[in-house]
Amino acid sequence: MTIQQIQYFLMAAEKMSFTETAKVMYVSQPAVSRQISLLEGEIGLELFRRNKSTLQLTGAGERLAAFFLKNLSGVQRD
């Protein structure tokens, strides 16, 4: 797990959009999607439910976002 993955995850959790996250983070949308997928693979949990038009945090995603926001206040999200 990298700081970059955490930053992308937290921004995506806030924006509920990989596209909007990519714009804010000045990267491509596939780069955000790839990093989130790598993070999910590493921790073995699905963090977002994805379909064509919506993105939604899973229960695990909600808990992880809350954990990061509580414990990693020094991690910059933008």
N, C-alpha and C positions, 0 to 999 in steps of 0.2 A: 504494500500500500504506500503510495507516494502522497506528498503534500498536494501535488497537482491533481491527483485523483480526488482527494478530499475537497479541494476547492471547486472542481467541476461538479462533484456530487452535491455539495451544499448550494451552489448556484442553481443547479437543475432542480433541486428540491424547492428552492424559492421561486423560480420562474415557471416551473412545471413545463419546461420546453428545452429540449437540447439545442434547437435552433437559436432561441433567445440567449441561452447560456453561451453558445459559440460567439454570438455577436458581442456580448458583454466581455468575454474573455479574449476576444481578438484571435480566435482560432476557427477552424472549419467545424461544421456540424459533425462530420464523420470522426474527427479527432475526439470530440466530446463523447460521442457514442461509444467509441472504441475504449476510451479510458474508463468509462462507467462499466462497460462489459468486463474489462480486465479486473476492476475492483470487485464486481459481483462474483467473478470466477475465483478470485483469490479468497474471498470470505465465504464462498459457497452459499450465498443467499441472493435471491432476486430482490433488488431494491426499488425497481419501478415496474409498473405494468404499462406496456406500450401497445398502442394500436395506431392506425393511420392518423387520427386527428387528436388524440389525447395522450397525456402522460400522467400517471398517478403513482404516488408512493405506495409501496406495500407496507404492511405492518412493520416488517424488518427495516424498511427504508425510513419510516417515521422514527423508529427507536434509534437508529444509527444517526440520523440527522440531529435528534435531540441530544444524544451523547456528545457528538462533535461540537455542537453549539454550546453545550454546558462546559465541556472540558478542554476545548481547544480554542479559546477565545482569541488567542494570538494568531490564528491562521487567517490570513487575509483572503477575502472571497472575491475581490475584484482587482 
